């Protein structure tokens, strides 16, 4: 299942680009939590993309995931697809903080 996907991703820590497309899938908050645990290990990332449009993932988990991105000056591009997801005002602010942090790295 999803754990094997995460293990596969984790075996490639030197990736510079990580693009994950889960739009219109059955991905769950617990799956996002699994990703959140491994994402900080990707110190070589220049591009991170995740699309969870049209899923039941809630905003707090998205915020935690983005906050777990490695603080690396190499990170230049961030793409976040959250169409038709519930994003509260509070989470929108924390997402904005993460995006601003990424922009400062650019």
C-alpha positions in Angstrom: 0.0 0.0 0.0 1.0 3.6 0.6 3.7 2.6 3.1 5.6 0.8 0.3 5.4 4.0 -1.8 6.9 6.0 1.0 9.7 3.4 1.5 10.4 3.6 -2.2 10.6 7.4 -2.0 12.7 7.2 1.1 15.3 5.0 -0.7 16.0 7.9 -3.1 17.0 10.7 -0.7 19.4 12.3 -3.2 16.5 13.3 -5.5 16.5 16.9 -6.6 12.9 16.8 -7.8 10.0 15.2 -6.0 6.6 15.4 -7.7 3.7 13.6 -6.1 0.3 13.5 -7.8 -2.5 12.1 -5.6 -5.3 14.2 -7.1 -8.6 12.3 -7.3 -7.2 9.5 -5.2 -8.1 7.8 -1.9 -5.1 9.4 -0.1 -5.7 9.9 3.6 -4.4 12.2 6.4 -2.5 9.3 7.8 -0.7 8.9 4.4 0.3 12.6 4.5 1.7 12.0 8.0 3.9 9.2 6.7 5.2 11.6 4.0 5.8 14.3 6.6 8.2 12.0 8.5 10.4 11.3 5.5 10.3 14.7 3.7 12.9 16.4 6.0 15.5 13.9 4.9 15.5 15.2 1.3 18.3 17.8 1.6 19.0 17.9 -2.1 15.5 19.0 -3.2 15.3 21.8 -5.7 11.6 21.2 -6.7 8.7 19.8 -4.6 5.3 19.3 -6.0 2.3 17.6 -4.4 -1.2 17.6 -5.8 -4.0 16.5 -3.5 -6.9 18.1 -5.3 -10.2 16.4 -4.9 -9.1 14.3 -1.9 -10.2 14.2 1.7 -6.9 15.4 3.1 -7.4 18.2 5.5 -5.5 21.5 5.7 -3.6 20.9 9.0 -1.9 17.9 7.4 -0.9 19.8 4.3 0.5 22.6 6.6 2.5 20.0 8.6 3.8 18.5 5.4 5.0 21.8 3.9 6.5 22.8 7.3 8.5 19.6 7.2 10.2 20.6 3.9 14.0 20.8 4.5 15.2 24.3 5.0 17.6 24.2 2.1 18.7 27.1 -0.1 18.5 24.5 -3.0 14.7 24.5 -2.8 13.6 26.7 -5.6 10.2 25.5 -6.8 7.1 24.6 -4.8 3.9 23.5 -6.4 0.9 22.8 -4.3 -2.4 21.5 -5.8 -5.3 21.8 -3.3 -8.3 22.3 -5.6 -11.6 21.4 -3.9 -9.9 20.9 -0.5 -11.0 22.5 2.7 -8.4 25.1 3.7 -9.3 27.2 6.7 -8.1 30.8 7.3 -5.7 29.6 9.9 -4.1 27.0 7.7 -4.0 29.4 4.7 -1.9 31.7 6.9 0.5 28.9 7.8 0.7 27.8 4.2 1.5 31.4 3.3 4.3 31.4 5.9 5.8 28.2 4.3 5.5 29.7 0.8 7.2 32.9 2.0 10.0 30.9 3.6 10.5 29.1 0.3 10.4 32.4 -1.6 13.1 33.7 0.7 15.3 30.8 -0.4 14.9 31.8 -4.0 
